[in-house]
Amino acid sequence: MPNIEVRDADGKLIHTYQIIAVVDGTLITTENLFDMARQNAIEDELVSEDRADQLTFSVVG
């Protein structure tokens, strides 16, 4: 279960998500994990949908 750091356009850490992806024979890519973290940040109201494209993501620990 990877941890995904979400940072704003200034590089400030917004949140770190632990992504739990249960799939049956489907390859989950890093890009898929970043998309999940982006959607979580929007749903948690940490960023508006129109500013979500300014976020950056990285896999940590």
Phi, psi and omega per residue, in radians:
M1 nan 1.802 -3.086
P2 -1.322 2.668 3.010
N3 -1.747 2.307 -3.130
I4 -2.040 2.068 3.050
E5 -1.441 2.370 3.089
V6 -2.012 2.183 -3.127
R7 -2.171 2.600 3.117
D8 -1.404 -3.088 -3.083
A9 -1.088 -0.430 3.126
D10 -1.556 -0.013 -3.141
G11 1.547 0.074 3.137
K12 -1.317 2.300 3.123
L13 -1.167 2.162 3.113
I14 -1.651 -0.815 -3.076
H15 -2.933 2.709 2.995
T16 -2.063 2.153 -3.140
Y17 -1.851 2.411 2.952
Q18 -1.682 1.959 -3.063
I19 -1.583 2.149 3.074
I20 -1.870 1.918 -3.095
A21 -2.038 1.938 3.101
V22 -1.813 2.023 -3.130
V23 -2.306 2.770 -3.140
D24 -2.001 1.520 3.090
G25 1.392 0.236 -3.136
T26 -1.874 2.373 3.112
L27 -1.353 2.181 3.055
I28 -1.750 2.114 -3.130
T29 -1.641 2.925 3.064
T30 -1.041 -0.675 3.121
E31 -1.083 -0.667 3.072
N32 -1.076 -0.739 3.122
L33 -1.102 -0.724 3.123
F34 -1.134 -0.697 3.094
D35 -1.089 -0.694 3.108
M36 -1.123 -0.755 3.124
A37 -1.132 -0.699 3.100
R38 -1.056 -0.817 -3.133
Q39 -1.120 -0.680 3.096
N40 -1.078 -0.743 -3.134
A41 -1.102 -0.659 3.099
I42 -1.190 -0.839 -3.119
E43 -1.117 -0.581 3.114
D44 -1.425 0.041 3.122
E45 1.033 0.615 3.069
L46 -1.512 -0.352 3.121
V47 -2.658 2.574 3.082
S48 -1.371 2.742 -3.098
E49 -1.071 -0.613 -3.125
D50 -1.288 -0.246 3.104
R51 -1.864 -0.031 -3.084
A52 -1.114 -0.431 3.127
D53 -1.252 -0.177 3.117
Q54 -1.575 -0.114 -3.136
L55 -1.280 2.658 2.995
T56 -2.132 2.695 -3.034
F57 -2.354 2.614 3.034
S58 -2.636 2.596 3.090
V59 -1.517 2.247 3.136
V60 -2.239 2.699 3.048
G61 0.561 nan nan
